Amino acid sequence: MGSSPSSYAPKTIYLNVDGKIQKVSFIRVGKNSAIMMVDPEGAMVSIDPTMPPNSPKAFRINELKTEVTNRLAMLEKRVELEGLKVVEIEKCKNDLKKLRDEMTSRVGGRVNCPCKYNFSDDGKKLTPRRDVPSYPKYTLSQETIEALKKPTFDVWHWEHNEMLSCLEYMYHDLGLVREFNMNPITLKRWLLGIQENYRSNPFHNFRHCFCVSQMMYGMIHLCNLQEKLTLTDMGILMTAAVCHDLDHPGYNNTYQINARTELAVRYNDISPLENHHCAVAFQILCLPECNIFANVDLEAFKQIRQAIITLILATDMARHGEILESFKQKVDSFDYANEEHVTCLKMVLIKCCDISNEVRPTEVAEPWVDCLLEEYFMQSDREKCEGLPVAPFMDRDKVTKPTAQIGFIKFVLIPMFETVMKLFPQIEEIMVQPLRDSRDHYEELKQIDDAMTEVGPIRCLSVCLPVRQSAGAKFENRAMWKSQFAVDIGTPLTLVSRTLGSVRACHGHGALVSGSVCLAVRPWSSALVF
């Protein structure tokens, strides 16, 4: 018989039904006719003309059914086992990831500096926020609006939602929402995305982001930059300030390079953190629901992107001397029509804002020093455990608050702000003079520390005295207390804390209480002066 399905020759098959061999012959009858054969259980037996003939050795229907059932059961079990293997593989992957994270987070772990965006996982994406942002819209008072424009703004009085509302207001007030045709809801989503991608570090956190952005907003108003630069420049300055430390891990570039972290390897030891901040910033902007520049044409966006990257990379302090020297060469003959001059100015402005805490009033600036030293000490402790070099200014056994601040203010802050003052003389009283006062203040504290070193070991005494709430009275009161107690116990005193309205331990020898200031006599000079 032919194998073609069109062959209609009679066909015979042999069946073994209950031990009896039966012969069945069939032939197609008519064009659309069909003959069906069923077994005693009602199951259909195939008699398709294309089925190849078997030998007189008959099909054993029951055995065949059993064999098929068994094979099907085996296949089902195999599928089940393979499925369990997949589950186990996923579980192993998760266990390995947790183990790696634990190793990384341990002080002794040196594989990586933990980073929210692990670029080795190319499939990892930012989770888009598709809901309408729910943070409440605060109505800013006129007093707050005016305070936002000044470098004296107290950044410690605001919760995250309030800071988000302030940032949103700045973008509207500067005309950036109108200039770039931003969807207001997209602006909200973007700001929320920014906040969520700052870590809870002691210093490099979302409050620092707000602090830098507010100072940029203040300098724009103080220096009348709206009259000198374009709105695009304003948008670049503000957006770079908002994004400049995104996903900062709390360990600086020196650590990244010495520990050979993933970021250092990825960016070839060239500003690894700043390059990472840029990458995360544009990962967020790549999300359609967070792209505040979605309505900007492609060529303009390329220029904005490059300008933002340039400014964020300029915040690497390793480039401080190079950037300041370049600006000094231009400042005496500065030309706002010269693109190179304007770019250099914008780089210096973001640098000023990034390290501007000492420009603010003492009660606002000083807590930032505590936060920075805490982050430094976390890094130096880890470096000691890993056998890496430790910078003296980050070593808790060597640095004090005065020694940490004096050199930075004298040799970094004042020279840079005085150079900017040549272009904008109006900043002297509001920004440069507070730096000089801060330098004098820390030099006085250092003199007290040095005097204590000469006195040698003495008993420790703590006292709490009421403080007048005015800033101008602090130095007068301190001099009076110092003089009085020097007479009483024959040794100088150190002002341990001047932070009002908080509670802080004074090395176990006294505590600062609300409305008071704690003074303590210390026989050691290496302890922090709070």
C-alpha positions as CSV (number, residue, x, y, z in Angstrom):
1,M,0.0,0.0,0.0
2,G,1.3,3.5,-0.9
3,S,2.2,6.0,1.8
4,S,0.4,8.9,0.2
5,P,-2.7,10.1,2.1
6,S,-4.6,10.0,-1.2
7,S,-4.3,6.2,-1.5
8,Y,-7.7,4.6,-0.8
9,A,-6.8,0.9,-1.1
10,P,-8.3,-1.5,1.5
11,K,-6.5,-1.6,4.7
12,T,-6.2,-4.3,7.3
13,I,-5.1,-4.1,10.9
14,Y,-5.1,-6.8,13.6
15,L,-6.3,-6.1,17.1
16,N,-5.9,-8.1,20.3
17,V,-9.1,-7.5,22.3
18,D,-9.3,-9.5,25.5
19,G,-7.0,-12.1,24.2
20,K,-8.8,-12.5,20.9
21,I,-7.2,-11.5,17.7
22,Q,-9.5,-9.5,15.5
23,K,-9.0,-8.4,12.0
24,V,-10.5,-5.1,10.8
25,S,-10.6,-4.0,7.2
26,F,-11.7,-0.6,6.0
27,I,-11.9,1.5,2.9
28,R,-13.0,5.1,2.3
29,V,-16.5,5.2,1.1
30,G,-17.5,8.3,-0.7
31,K,-15.8,11.7,-0.7
32,N,-16.9,12.8,2.8
33,S,-17.7,9.5,4.5
34,A,-15.9,8.1,7.5
35,I,-15.8,4.9,9.4
36,M,-14.9,5.0,13.1
37,M,-13.9,2.2,15.3
38,V,-14.0,2.4,19.1
39,D,-12.8,0.0,21.9
40,P,-15.1,-1.4,24.6
41,E,-14.4,1.6,26.8
42,G,-15.6,4.0,24.0
43,A,-12.2,5.3,23.1
44,M,-11.7,6.0,19.4
45,V,-9.3,3.8,17.5
46,S,-7.5,5.5,14.7
47,I,-8.3,4.1,11.2
48,D,-7.0,7.0,9.2
49,P,-5.9,5.8,5.7
50,T,-2.4,7.3,6.3
51,M,-1.7,5.1,9.3
52,P,0.9,2.5,8.3
53,P,-0.2,-1.1,8.3
54,N,1.1,-3.4,11.1
55,S,2.1,-7.0,10.9
56,P,-0.2,-9.8,11.9
57,K,1.3,-9.3,15.3
58,A,-1.6,-7.3,16.7
59,F,-1.6,-4.0,18.7
60,R,-2.3,-4.8,22.3
61,I,-4.7,-2.0,23.1
62,N,-4.7,-2.3,26.9
63,E,-0.9,-2.6,27.1
64,L,-0.4,0.3,24.8
65,K,-2.8,2.4,26.9
66,T,-0.8,1.5,30.0
67,E,2.5,2.3,28.4
68,V,1.3,5.7,27.2
69,T,-0.1,6.5,30.6
70,N,3.2,5.5,32.3
71,R,5.3,7.6,29.9
72,L,3.0,10.5,30.4
73,A,3.3,10.2,34.1
74,M,7.1,10.1,33.8
75,L,7.1,13.2,31.6
76,E,4.9,15.0,34.1
77,K,7.3,14.1,36.9
78,R,10.3,15.2,34.9
79,V,8.6,18.6,34.2
80,E,7.9,18.9,37.9
81,L,11.5,18.1,38.8
82,E,12.8,20.6,36.2
83,G,10.5,23.2,37.6
84,L,11.8,22.6,41.1
85,K,15.4,23.0,39.7
86,V,14.5,26.4,38.3
87,V,13.1,27.5,41.7
88,E,16.2,26.2,43.4
89,I,18.4,28.0,40.9
90,E,16.5,31.3,41.5
91,K,16.8,30.7,45.3
92,C,20.6,30.1,44.9
93,K,20.9,33.3,42.9
94,N,19.1,35.3,45.6
95,D,21.2,33.7,48.3
96,L,24.4,34.6,46.4
97,K,23.2,38.2,46.0
98,K,22.4,38.5,49.7
99,L,25.8,37.0,50.6
100,R,27.6,39.4,48.3
101,D,25.7,42.3,49.7
102,E,26.6,41.2,53.3
103,M,30.3,40.8,52.3
104,T,30.3,44.2,50.7
105,S,28.6,45.9,53.7
106,R,31.0,44.5,56.2
107,V,33.9,46.6,57.1
108,G,36.3,44.0,56.0
109,G,34.7,43.6,52.7
110,R,36.8,45.1,49.9
111,V,35.1,43.8,46.8
112,N,33.0,46.8,46.2
113,C,31.8,50.1,47.6
114,P,28.1,49.4,47.6
115,C,26.2,51.2,44.9
116,K,22.5,51.2,44.3
117,Y,23.0,50.9,40.6
118,N,25.2,47.9,40.0
119,F,26.2,48.3,36.4
120,S,27.4,44.7,36.2
121,D,23.6,43.9,36.1
122,D,22.8,45.3,32.7
123,G,19.2,44.3,33.0
124,K,18.6,46.4,36.1
125,K,16.5,49.5,35.5
126,L,15.2,52.3,37.6
127,T,11.7,51.5,38.8
128,P,9.4,54.1,37.1
129,R,7.0,56.0,39.3
130,R,3.8,56.0,37.2
131,D,1.4,57.3,39.8
132,V,0.7,61.0,40.3
133,P,3.1,62.2,43.0
134,S,1.3,62.5,46.3
135,Y,3.6,64.8,48.3
136,P,1.5,67.7,49.5
137,K,1.9,71.1,47.8
138,Y,2.9,73.5,50.5
139,T,1.9,77.1,50.0
140,L,5.1,79.0,50.8
141,S,4.6,82.2,52.8
142,Q,6.1,85.4,51.5
143,E,8.6,85.3,54.3
144,T,9.8,81.8,53.2
145,I,10.0,82.9,49.5
146,E,12.2,85.8,50.5
147,A,14.4,83.7,52.8
148,L,14.9,81.1,50.0
149,K,16.7,83.8,48.0
150,K,19.3,84.4,50.7
151,P,22.5,82.4,51.7
152,T,21.4,82.6,55.3
153,F,18.4,80.3,54.7
154,D,18.2,77.7,57.5
155,V,18.0,74.3,55.8
156,W,17.5,72.4,59.0
157,H,13.9,73.5,59.6
158,W,12.4,71.6,56.7
159,E,11.1,68.1,56.1
160,H,11.7,66.3,52.8
161,N,8.2,67.1,51.4
162,E,8.7,70.8,52.2
163,M,12.1,70.7,50.6
164,L,10.5,69.2,47.5
165,S,7.9,71.9,47.4
166,C,10.7,74.6,47.7
167,L,12.6,73.0,44.8
168,E,9.4,72.9,42.7
169,Y,8.8,76.6,43.5
170,M,12.4,77.5,42.4
171,Y,11.8,76.0,39.0
172,H,8.6,77.8,38.6
173,D,9.9,81.1,39.9
174,L,13.0,81.1,37.6
175,G,10.7,80.5,34.6
176,L,12.3,77.1,33.9
177,V,8.9,75.3,33.7
178,R,7.8,77.7,31.0
179,E,11.1,77.9,29.2
180,F,11.5,74.1,28.8
181,N,7.7,73.5,28.5
182,M,7.8,71.1,31.5
183,N,4.7,69.2,32.5
184,P,4.2,70.2,36.2
185,I,3.4,66.6,37.1
186,T,6.6,65.4,35.4
187,L,8.5,68.0,37.4
188,K,7.0,66.5,40.6
189,R,7.8,62.9,39.5
190,W,11.4,63.9,38.6
191,L,11.9,65.6,42.0
192,L,10.6,62.5,43.8
193,G,12.9,60.3,41.7
194,I,15.8,62.5,42.7
195,Q,14.9,62.4,46.4
196,E,14.5,58.6,46.3
197,N,18.0,58.2,44.8
198,Y,19.9,60.1,47.5
199,R,21.1,57.7,50.2
200,S,20.8,58.3,54.0
201,N,24.4,59.2,54.5
202,P,25.4,61.5,57.4
203,F,26.4,64.2,54.9
204,H,25.9,63.3,51.2
205,N,22.1,63.0,51.4
206,F,19.0,64.7,50.1
207,R,19.3,67.6,52.5
208,H,22.7,68.3,51.2
209,C,21.2,68.3,47.7
210,F,18.6,70.8,48.8
211,C,21.3,72.9,50.5
212,V,23.4,73.2,47.4
213,S,20.4,73.8,45.2
214,Q,19.0,76.5,47.5
215,M,22.5,78.2,47.6
216,M,22.5,78.1,43.7
217,Y,19.1,79.7,43.7
218,G,20.3,82.3,46.2
219,M,23.4,83.2,44.2
220,I,21.3,83.5,41.0
221,H,19.3,86.2,42.7
222,L,22.1,87.8,44.7
223,C,24.3,88.1,41.6
224,N,21.5,89.1,39.2
225,L,22.4,86.2,36.9
226,Q,19.0,86.3,35.2
227,E,20.2,89.5,33.6
228,K,23.5,88.1,32.5
229,L,22.9,84.4,31.6
230,T,20.2,82.7,29.5
231,L,17.3,80.7,30.9
232,T,18.9,77.6,29.5
233,D,22.0,78.4,31.6
234,M,19.7,78.8,34.7
235,G,18.1,75.4,34.0
236,I,21.6,73.8,33.6
237,L,22.8,75.4,36.9
238,M,19.8,74.3,38.9
239,T,19.5,70.8,37.5
240,A,23.2,70.1,37.9
241,A,23.0,71.3,41.6
242,V,20.0,69.0,42.2
243,C,21.7,66.0,40.6
244,H,25.3,66.6,41.6
245,D,25.6,63.9,44.3
246,L,23.0,61.3,43.3
247,D,23.5,57.9,44.8
248,H,26.6,58.9,46.7
249,P,27.8,55.8,48.6
250,G,29.4,57.8,51.5
251,Y,33.0,56.9,50.5
252,N,35.0,59.4,48.5
253,N,37.0,59.0,45.3
254,T,40.2,58.3,47.1
255,Y,38.6,55.3,48.7
256,Q,37.0,54.1,45.4
257,I,40.4,54.2,43.7
258,N,42.5,52.7,46.5
259,A,39.9,49.9,47.1
260,R,39.6,49.3,43.4
261,T,35.8,49.4,43.6
262,E,33.5,48.7,40.6
263,L,33.0,52.4,40.1
264,A,36.7,53.1,40.0
265,V,37.3,50.2,37.5
266,R,34.3,51.3,35.3
267,Y,35.5,54.9,35.1
268,N,39.2,54.2,35.0
269,D,39.9,56.1,38.3
270,I,38.8,59.3,36.7
271,S,36.2,61.1,39.0
272,P,34.4,57.8,39.6
273,L,31.8,59.2,41.9
274,E,31.0,62.3,39.7
275,N,30.7,60.1,36.6
276,H,28.3,57.9,38.6
277,H,26.2,60.9,39.7
278,C,25.9,61.9,36.0
279,A,24.9,58.4,35.0
280,V,22.2,58.1,37.6
281,A,20.9,61.6,36.8
282,F,20.4,60.7,33.2
283,Q,19.0,57.2,34.0
284,I,16.2,59.1,35.8
285,L,15.8,61.6,33.0
286,C,15.5,58.6,30.5
287,L,12.2,57.6,32.1
288,P,9.4,59.2,30.1
289,E,7.5,60.0,33.3
290,C,10.5,61.8,34.8
291,N,11.9,63.6,31.7
292,I,11.6,67.3,32.5
293,F,13.3,68.0,29.1
294,A,10.9,65.8,27.1
295,N,9.7,68.8,25.1
296,V,13.1,70.1,24.2
297,D,14.3,69.4,20.7
298,L,17.0,66.8,20.4
299,E,19.9,69.1,19.5
300,A,19.2,71.4,22.4
301,F,18.9,68.5,24.8
302,K,22.3,67.2,23.7
303,Q,23.8,70.6,24.6
304,I,21.9,70.7,28.0
305,R,23.1,67.1,28.8
306,Q,26.7,67.9,28.0
307,A,26.6,71.1,30.1
308,I,25.1,69.3,33.1
309,I,27.7,66.6,32.9
310,T,30.5,69.3,32.7
311,L,29.2,71.0,35.9
312,I,28.7,67.8,37.9
313,L,32.3,66.6,36.9
314,A,33.6,70.0,38.1
315,T,32.5,69.2,41.7
316,D,35.4,66.7,42.0
317,M,37.7,68.5,44.4
318,A,40.7,66.9,42.7
319,R,40.1,69.5,39.9
320,H,39.7,72.4,42.2
321,G,43.1,74.1,41.5
322,E,42.8,73.6,37.8
323,I,39.3,75.1,37.6
324,L,40.0,78.1,39.9
325,E,43.1,79.0,38.1
326,S,41.3,79.0,34.8
327,F,38.6,81.3,36.2
328,K,41.3,83.7,37.7
329,Q,42.7,84.1,34.2
330,K,39.3,85.1,32.8
331,V,37.7,87.1,35.6
332,D,39.5,90.5,35.1
333,S,38.3,90.6,31.4
334,F,35.2,88.4,31.8
335,D,33.0,88.4,28.7
336,Y,29.4,87.1,29.0
337,A,29.3,86.7,25.2
338,N,32.2,84.2,25.4
339,E,30.9,80.7,25.8
340,E,34.2,79.4,27.3
341,H,34.0,82.2,29.9
342,V,30.4,81.4,30.8
343,T,31.1,77.7,31.1
344,C,34.0,78.4,33.5
345,L,31.8,80.7,35.5
346,K,29.1,78.0,35.8
347,M,31.7,75.5,37.0
348,V,32.9,77.9,39.7
349,L,29.4,78.6,40.8
350,I,28.4,75.0,41.3
351,K,31.7,74.5,43.2
352,C,30.9,77.5,45.4
353,C,27.4,76.1,46.2
354,D,28.7,72.6,46.8
355,I,31.1,73.6,49.6
356,S,29.2,76.7,50.8
357,N,28.1,75.6,54.3
358,E,30.4,77.9,56.1
359,V,28.8,80.9,54.3
360,R,25.7,80.2,56.4
361,P,25.2,81.4,60.0
362,T,27.1,79.4,62.6
363,E,24.0,77.6,64.0
364,V,23.2,76.4,60.4
365,A,26.8,75.6,59.3
366,E,28.2,73.9,62.3
367,P,25.9,70.8,62.3
368,W,27.1,70.1,58.7
369,V,30.7,69.9,60.0
370,D,29.6,67.2,62.5
371,C,27.8,65.3,59.7
372,L,30.9,65.5,57.4
373,L,33.3,64.3,60.1
374,E,30.9,61.4,60.9
375,E,31.0,60.3,57.3
376,Y,34.8,60.8,57.2
377,F,35.3,58.7,60.3
378,M,33.1,55.9,58.8
379,Q,35.5,55.9,55.8
380,S,38.7,56.1,57.7
381,D,37.6,53.3,60.1
382,R,36.9,51.1,57.0
383,E,40.2,52.1,55.4
384,K,42.1,51.0,58.6
385,C,40.4,47.7,58.6
386,E,41.2,47.1,54.9
387,G,44.8,48.3,55.2
388,L,44.3,51.3,52.9
389,P,45.9,54.7,53.3
390,V,44.0,57.0,55.7
391,A,44.0,60.8,55.1
392,P,44.9,62.6,58.4
393,F,41.9,65.0,58.0
394,M,39.6,62.0,58.1
395,D,41.2,60.1,61.0
396,R,39.2,60.3,64.2
397,D,42.4,59.9,66.2
398,K,44.1,63.0,64.6
399,V,41.5,65.5,63.5
400,T,39.5,68.0,65.6
401,K,36.8,70.3,64.3
402,P,39.0,73.4,64.3
403,T,41.9,71.7,62.5
404,A,39.5,70.2,60.0
405,Q,37.9,73.6,59.2
406,I,40.7,76.2,59.4
407,G,42.8,75.0,56.5
408,F,39.8,74.3,54.3
409,I,38.3,77.8,54.9
410,K,41.7,79.6,54.6
411,F,43.1,77.8,51.5
412,V,40.0,76.7,49.6
413,L,36.8,78.6,50.5
414,I,38.1,82.2,51.0
415,P,40.4,82.3,47.9
416,M,37.6,80.9,45.6
417,F,34.9,83.2,47.0
418,E,37.2,86.3,46.9
419,T,37.9,85.5,43.2
420,V,34.1,85.3,42.5
421,M,33.8,88.6,44.4
422,K,35.8,90.3,41.7
423,L,33.0,89.6,39.3
424,F,30.2,90.1,41.8
425,P,31.3,92.6,44.5
426,Q,27.8,92.3,46.2
427,I,28.7,88.9,47.7
428,E,31.4,90.3,50.0
429,E,29.2,91.2,52.9
430,I,26.7,88.3,52.6
431,M,29.1,85.5,51.7
432,V,32.8,86.3,52.0
433,Q,32.7,88.1,55.4
434,P,30.9,85.1,57.1
435,L,33.8,82.9,55.8
436,R,36.4,85.2,57.4
437,D,34.4,85.2,60.7
438,S,34.2,81.4,60.6
439,R,37.9,81.2,60.1
440,D,38.5,83.5,63.1
441,H,36.1,81.5,65.2
442,Y,37.8,78.1,64.5
443,E,41.3,79.6,65.0
444,E,40.1,80.8,68.4
445,L,38.9,77.3,69.2
446,K,42.3,75.9,68.1
447,Q,44.1,78.2,70.4
448,I,42.0,76.9,73.3
449,D,42.8,73.4,72.3
450,D,46.5,74.2,72.1
451,A,46.4,75.8,75.5
452,M,44.8,72.7,77.0
453,T,47.6,70.5,75.6
454,E,50.1,72.6,77.5
455,V,48.1,72.4,80.7
456,G,48.3,68.6,80.7
457,P,46.1,66.0,82.4
458,I,43.6,67.5,84.9
459,R,40.3,66.4,86.2
460,C,37.3,66.8,83.9
461,L,34.6,69.3,84.8
462,S,31.3,69.9,83.1
463,V,28.9,72.7,83.7
464,C,25.7,73.8,82.0
465,L,24.9,77.5,81.8
466,P,21.9,79.3,80.2
467,V,22.5,80.8,76.8
468,R,21.1,83.9,75.4
469,Q,19.3,83.1,72.2
470,S,20.8,85.9,70.0
471,A,23.7,84.9,67.8
472,G,25.6,88.1,68.6
473,A,25.7,87.3,72.3
474,K,27.4,83.9,71.8
475,F,31.0,85.2,71.6
476,E,30.4,87.8,74.4
477,N,29.0,85.1,76.7
478,R,31.7,82.6,75.9
479,A,34.4,85.1,76.7
480,M,32.7,85.9,80.0
481,W,32.4,82.2,80.9
482,K,35.9,81.4,79.9
483,S,37.3,84.2,81.9
484,Q,35.2,83.4,85.0
485,F,36.1,79.7,85.0
486,A,39.7,80.3,84.2
487,V,39.9,82.2,87.5
488,D,38.0,79.6,89.4
489,I,40.0,76.5,88.3
490,G,43.1,78.0,86.8
491,T,42.8,76.6,83.3
492,P,41.2,77.5,80.0
493,L,37.8,76.1,79.0
494,T,36.6,74.6,75.7
495,L,33.2,75.3,74.4
496,V,32.0,71.8,73.7
497,S,28.8,72.7,72.0
498,R,26.9,75.7,70.9
499,T,24.0,73.9,69.1
500,L,20.8,75.2,70.7
501,G,17.7,73.2,71.3
502,S,19.2,69.8,71.0
503,V,20.7,67.1,73.3
504,R,24.2,65.9,72.8
505,A,26.6,63.9,74.9
506,C,29.8,65.5,75.9
507,H,32.1,62.5,75.9
508,G,30.2,61.1,78.9
509,H,31.1,64.1,81.1
510,G,28.1,66.2,80.6
511,A,25.2,66.9,78.2
512,L,23.9,69.8,76.3
513,V,20.3,70.5,77.2
514,S,17.7,72.7,75.5
515,G,18.4,76.3,76.0
516,S,21.8,75.6,77.5
517,V,25.4,75.4,76.5
518,C,27.7,72.8,77.9
519,L,31.3,73.7,78.8
520,A,33.9,71.1,79.7
521,V,37.5,71.1,80.7
522,R,39.3,68.5,78.7
523,P,42.8,67.2,79.3
524,W,43.1,65.9,75.7
525,S,43.3,67.8,72.5
526,S,42.5,65.1,69.9
527,A,38.9,64.8,70.9
528,L,36.3,66.5,68.7
529,V,35.1,69.9,69.8
530,F,31.4,69.8,69.2
